[in-house]
Amino acid sequence: MSEAEAAAPVAASPKKAAKSAAAAKKPRAKPAHPKTADMVNGAIKNLKERGGSSLQAIKKYVSANYKVDAEKLSPFIKKYLKGAVAAGKLVQTKGKGA
């Protein structure tokens, strides 16, 4: 009986090897649009709003000028804006968040 129990775990290891081989994926295709940072910087420069550009205006500009869904990029836009303000690359004119 103990020999049969010892043989069972050995049979499970080939399945793990098959899963790791299946886990290897193709490399991702590069997106057709520029980096989020470049899109946001371009939006802010081209909007030329004296009091600063709102998040909604930036999203609207990005979706109109690049072939992207602004709602899918929304967390990346917010993350870039917060990081750029913290790093001093952008100046926040009003409000407290992105």
N, C-alpha and C positions, 0 to 999 in steps of 0.2 A: 504494500500500500504506500509506503513512503517513497518508493521508486517512481510510482505513477504521479505523485504530487510533485516530485522534483522535476519531472519531465515537462510538466505544464508551463512553468515560467520560461523555459527555453524556447518553446514554440511562440511565445509572445514577442520575442525580440525581432524576428524578421518583419513583423508588421510595422514596428517603429522605424526600421530602415526604409521601408516602402513609403512611409509618410514623409520622411525627411527628403526623399528624392522628389516627391510630388510637390514639396514646399518650394523648390527652386522655381522662380518665376522669371518671365521675360523682363528685360529692363523697360522702365516706363518711357513712353514717348514724351518728348519735350512739348510744353504747351506753345500754342501759336501766339500768345500774348506776352508782353514784357513782364518783368517782375512787378509785384504789387507796389513796391517802393517807387519804382519809376512811374507807374500809372498814377499814383497818388500825388507825387511831386509835380507831374505834368498837369494834373487837374488843378492843383492849387495855383500854379503859375498862370495857367490859361484862363482861369475864372477871374483873376484880378479883382477880387472883392476886397474893398478897403478894410472892412472890419473882420476879415478872415472868412474862410470857407467853411460851411457847415458840413457835417458828416453826410447828410442827405444830398447836398449839392455835389459832393465829391463822388458819391455812389452813382448819381445820375449822370455825371460827366463820364465816368469810367464805363458805364454800360452803354452810353451813346457812342463813344469813340473807339472802344475796343470790343471785340466779339467775346464778351464774357457776361456771366450772370452776376450782377452786383450783389445779390442776396447770398449767393454761395461764397463770394469773396468777402462778405461783410466781417467775419471774425478776423480775417487776415488784414483788412484795412484798419480795423480798430487796433489790432496788435501793433501794426506799423506806426500808427499815429501816436500811441502811448509811448512806444519805444523812442520815436524820433523826438518827442517833447522831452523825455527824460534825458536823452543824449545831447539835447541842445541843437538838434538839426532843424527843428521847427519851433516856432514860438506860439504858445496858446494865448489867444487874445481874450477869450471870455469862457466862462464855464469851468467845470472841473474834470470832465471825462471826455473820452473820445466819442 
